């Protein structure tokens, strides 16, 4: 994360490089990827900042980034005001945008005039068309923004996403509504560097009670509330043995109510993304719970919280759903459950079985690092896409 902080600082400097450096003959023969307008948030980190850093380190690509901005919650899918210099457009083979709901047709056309060989890429981290009715993001997404989103996707050369269900949804939408048959759709999973938590300072090992964590944000509060009765029952039975830790919400809804007020919870408010991994590290969780409502659109949900917890070696109990099943191998790298009884049984089991917690945590970390980190094998996905 220190690298990201330094990069953000550099981008704000007046003398930040405005033209590309002269390339050697070897560098001319490898793909040049330009990441434009990423945000300093989870999507920006996984989908643009990490690829920018890790692909350059592989020596198989040249990468550059322009327009790194902090998240603006009033315009969550806006475009940076940082200009895109002609020199960098000529330098690039691929220009990657995040999902935006402002019209990019003009900038795309201008870029193609400057560099006719340029391939325009848009990475989708969320399905705006399938937001849950109670998602607080929904009121911020107008019909006009949805239309612009579709039109943007229709003009790009390549669409990427970490989520195959999101890709399939938009491929069908573009084919049905726009007769699109030219766009390439590519699945690029979220990957983490092995050093995500290893570079953080060591924390002294704690003793009892068992710390059971729930990670949430303003969009997934109702998922956490699914476990209200489960938490209450475990608190009554095992009050001295456990501490519930809720990271990302203060327990108060927009209407002022406190639906979890009967549960004793250690609350931790959201933090700036640059402090996120440090905070998660400091919580020292023994078990993590990832509930998700049983709705048809759960296949479009984010997988990053699960990925982060498993990477840290925290044993996870999660709702049985498509988005978590690829990471959690039942009984081997975590536990998947479907109803309240299974939640209670799994939580109590892990509370009492330290050896199982350790076994699941070690196996989960190994599984994620082997399959979802920037290994040589995973880097080949980018080589196959960015020729």
SVG drawing of the C-alpha trace seen along z (x, -y; Angstrom):
<svg xmlns="http://www.w3.org/2000/svg" viewBox="-36 -22 53 53">
<polyline fill="none" stroke="black" stroke-width="0.4" points="0.0,0.0 3.0,-2.3 3.6,-2.1 0.1,-3.2 0.5,-6.2 3.7,-7.2 2.0,-6.8 -0.9,-9.0 1.5,-11.6 3.5,-11.5 0.3,-12.0 -0.4,-15.2 3.0,-16.7 3.2,-19.5 6.3,-18.0 4.9,-14.5 6.1,-13.1 3.9,-14.3 5.6,-12.5 6.8,-8.9 10.5,-8.1 12.3,-6.9 12.0,-3.1 14.6,-0.6 14.2,1.8 13.2,4.6 10.6,2.4 9.0,1.6 8.2,5.2 6.1,5.7 2.5,4.5 2.1,1.0 -0.9,0.7 -2.2,-2.7 -4.5,-2.7 -6.7,-5.8 -8.8,-7.3 -8.6,-4.7 -10.0,-5.5 -8.2,-4.9 -10.8,-2.3 -11.1,1.5 -12.1,1.6 -9.3,-0.7 -6.7,1.2 -7.6,4.7 -8.5,3.9 -6.0,1.1 -3.4,0.3 -2.2,3.8 -2.1,4.8 -0.2,1.6 2.4,2.4 2.7,6.2 2.6,6.4 5.5,4.0 7.5,6.1 7.0,9.1 9.0,7.4 6.4,8.7 4.6,5.3 5.2,1.6 2.6,-0.1 1.6,-3.6 -1.2,-5.2 -2.8,-8.6 -5.6,-10.3 -5.4,-8.5 -8.1,-10.1 -9.7,-9.5 -13.2,-8.2 -15.9,-10.8 -19.1,-9.3 -21.3,-12.0 -20.1,-10.8 -19.0,-7.2 -18.6,-6.5 -17.1,-9.7 -14.0,-10.3 -10.9,-12.1 -10.3,-15.7 -6.7,-15.0 -6.0,-15.4 -4.8,-12.5 -1.8,-13.7 -1.4,-12.8 2.1,-11.4 0.7,-8.8 -2.1,-7.9 0.6,-7.3 2.6,-5.3 -0.2,-2.9 -1.3,0.3 -4.2,0.6 -6.1,-2.2 -8.0,-0.9 -10.9,-2.7 -12.8,-1.8 -16.6,-1.5 -17.9,-5.1 -21.3,-6.6 -20.1,-9.7 -19.9,-9.6 -16.5,-8.5 -17.5,-8.3 -15.7,-11.6 -12.5,-10.8 -12.5,-7.3 -12.9,-8.6 -10.1,-11.2 -7.8,-8.6 -8.4,-6.4 -7.6,-9.3 -4.3,-9.9 -3.5,-6.2 -5.6,-4.0 -4.1,-0.8 -5.1,-1.6 -7.4,0.8 -10.0,-0.6 -10.7,1.5 -13.3,1.1 -13.1,3.0 -16.5,3.7 -16.4,4.3 -20.2,4.0 -23.4,4.7 -25.4,1.4 -28.4,3.1 -28.9,5.6 -28.5,3.6 -30.6,4.8 -33.7,2.6 -32.4,1.6 -28.9,0.9 -28.0,-2.7 -26.1,-3.1 -29.3,-2.6 -30.8,-6.2 -27.5,-7.6 -27.8,-5.7 -30.2,-7.4 -31.7,-5.9 -29.5,-8.3 -26.4,-7.0 -27.5,-3.4 -27.9,-4.3 -24.5,-6.0 -22.9,-3.0 -24.4,-0.7 -23.3,-3.0 -19.8,-3.2 -19.6,0.6 -20.8,0.9 -18.0,-1.1 -15.0,0.4 -12.9,3.2 -12.5,5.3 -14.5,5.6 -12.9,7.3 -14.3,8.2 -13.4,10.3 -16.9,11.8 -17.9,14.2 -21.6,13.6 -21.2,9.9 -19.4,10.5 -22.2,12.9 -24.9,10.4 -23.4,7.6 -22.4,9.7 -26.1,10.8 -27.3,7.2 -25.0,5.8 -25.9,8.5 -29.6,8.2 -29.9,4.4 -27.0,3.2 -26.3,6.2 -22.8,6.0 -20.5,8.7 -17.2,7.0 -16.3,6.7 -14.0,9.2 -15.1,10.3 -12.4,11.5 -12.5,12.9 -9.6,11.6 -10.0,12.6 -9.0,10.4 -5.4,11.2 -3.5,10.2 0.2,9.8 1.6,12.4 3.0,9.5 -0.4,7.9 -0.2,8.6 3.3,9.8 4.7,6.3 2.7,5.0 4.3,4.9 3.9,7.9 1.3,7.7 1.7,9.5 -0.4,12.7 -3.5,12.1 -5.3,14.6 -9.0,15.3 -11.8,14.3 -12.3,15.5 -12.7,12.5 -15.4,13.1 -15.5,10.5 -18.0,9.2 -16.8,7.0 -19.4,4.7 -20.0,1.4 -23.0,-0.9 -24.1,1.4 -24.1,4.7 -25.6,3.8 -28.7,5.9 -26.5,9.0 -25.0,8.6 -28.5,8.2 -29.3,11.7 -27.3,13.0 -28.9,11.0 -30.6,14.0 -27.6,16.1 -25.3,13.6 -27.8,13.1 -28.0,16.9 -24.3,17.4 -23.8,14.4 -26.2,15.8 -24.5,19.3 -20.9,18.2 -20.7,14.7 -17.3,15.0 -15.7,16.8 -16.4,14.5 -16.2,10.9 -18.1,9.8 -16.2,7.3 -18.0,5.3 -15.7,3.4 -17.2,0.9 -20.4,-0.3 -21.3,-2.0 -24.5,-0.1 -26.9,-2.9 -29.2,-2.9 -30.1,-6.0 -33.4,-6.3 -31.6,-6.3 -32.5,-2.8 -29.9,-0.3 -31.0,3.1 -28.1,4.9 -28.3,3.0 -29.1,6.2 -25.8,7.7 -22.6,6.6 -20.4,5.6 -17.0,3.9 -17.7,1.4 -15.0,0.1 -15.9,-2.6 -14.9,-2.6 -11.3,-3.8 -9.7,-5.4 -8.8,-2.6 -5.1,-3.3 -5.4,-2.4 -7.8,0.6 -5.3,3.5 -3.5,2.1 -6.9,1.8 -7.9,5.3 -4.6,6.6 -5.0,4.8 -8.4,6.4 -6.8,9.8 -9.8,11.8 -10.0,15.5 -13.1,16.2 -14.8,14.2 -18.5,14.3 -19.6,13.4 -23.4,13.6 -25.2,12.9 -28.9,12.6 -30.4,15.5 -31.2,13.4 -30.9,14.1 -28.3,11.4 -25.9,12.6 -23.8,14.0 -22.9,10.4 -21.6,9.6 -18.0,8.6 -15.6,11.2 -12.8,9.0 -13.7,9.3 -13.6,13.1 -10.3,12.9 -8.7,10.6 -9.7,12.7 -8.5,15.9 -5.2,14.3 -4.7,13.3 -5.4,16.8 -8.6,16.1 -11.0,19.0 -14.2,17.9 -17.8,19.1 -19.8,17.8 -23.2,18.1 -23.3,20.8 -23.3,18.8 -21.5,18.7 -19.3,15.7 -17.7,17.4 -17.7,21.0 -14.6,20.6 -12.5,19.6 -14.1,21.7 -13.7,25.4 -16.2,26.9 -14.5,28.1 -11.0,27.5 -10.5,23.8 -13.6,22.6 -17.2,23.4 -20.3,22.7 -23.7,22.6 -27.3,22.1 -29.6,21.4 -29.5,20.2 -29.0,23.6 -26.0,24.2 -24.6,20.8 -24.9,21.5 -23.4,25.0 -20.4,23.8 -19.6,20.8 -19.8,22.8 -17.7,25.6 -14.9,23.2 -15.1,21.4 -14.4,24.7 -12.0,26.2 -8.7,24.2 -6.9,26.8 -9.7,26.7 -9.4,22.9 -5.7,23.1 -6.1,25.9 -8.7,23.9 -6.7,20.7 -3.5,22.2 -5.2,24.1 -7.2,21.0 -4.0,18.9 -2.2,21.5 -5.2,21.9 -5.5,18.2 -1.8,17.6 -1.5,20.6 -4.5,19.6 -5.3,15.9 -1.9,14.1 0.4,12.7 2.2,15.9 3.9,16.5 1.0,18.7 -1.7,16.1 0.3,13.4 -0.2,15.5 -3.8,14.5 -2.8,10.9 -0.3,12.0 -3.0,13.9 -5.4,10.9 -2.9,8.1 -0.9,9.4"/>
</svg>
